[in-house]
């Protein structure tokens, strides 16, 4: 099977590409190059020209390209819609509707109106331009032979996004600086190892069409993360408690559907493994 990976040099894309190659797939990567093209990333003419030859060339496309920081979508929402929605539209048009599409979406489409374990039939309430654009792209790919993966809090080695919580805690441990935590830090989220997500992408290439949550089904608090970092690094992390923000106590993936339909389950997402792999990758 020949597979195109968009965003193949990103945090998730690198791991997906390695996983595909290790399993014997024929892989091409579309990502940012000297011509400024970033896989399905904009609506500019140069992207359309770069993607023109792909019709009929691939059996499947892992569409992972997206801006790296969701928080920036509040600053520049139009760019996020161009990248995520416009880029997805261009990709599908260039692909000719033939290959299987695996689209990397986000649990952020559910919003914060829910609390507890989230199944795929929960209503969606995107609360950022990033989440709204991902949901719009989900609706676009739904008309094709597509699998959408709603990925929860992806974590692990080589995560360069300084806004995500684990890189922030590891930087605090490395530099001896305090880490700011909202409230008491006991809000629970679902953290999933980047390699487990990559395996889910590979399983989706030939699995049933549909929308699937990709997480662990287990919750980890910020305090749990900090304590795990202290155990792994042998360093003390000073915590500064900011005033609490209104947020759900727990947002955890119900992964029953992915287990059943894709035959997928997280194998690398034990908290100690996530933190250890991320710390080692810092060199």
Secondary structure, 3 states (H helix, E strand, C coil): CEEEEECCCCHHHHHHHHHHHHCCCEEEEECCCCCCCCCCCCCCHHHHHHHHHHCCCCCEEEECCCCCCHHHHHCCHHHHHHHHHHHHHHHHHHHCCCCEEEEEEEHHHHCCCCCEEECCCCCCCCCCHHHHHHHHHHHHHCCCCEEEEEECEEECCCCCCCCCHHHHHHHHHHHCCCEEEECCCCCEECEEEHHHHHHHHHHHCCCCCEEEEECCCCCEEHHHHHHHHHHHHCCCCCEEEECCCCCCCEEEECCHHHHHHHCCCCCCCCHHHHHHHHHHHCC
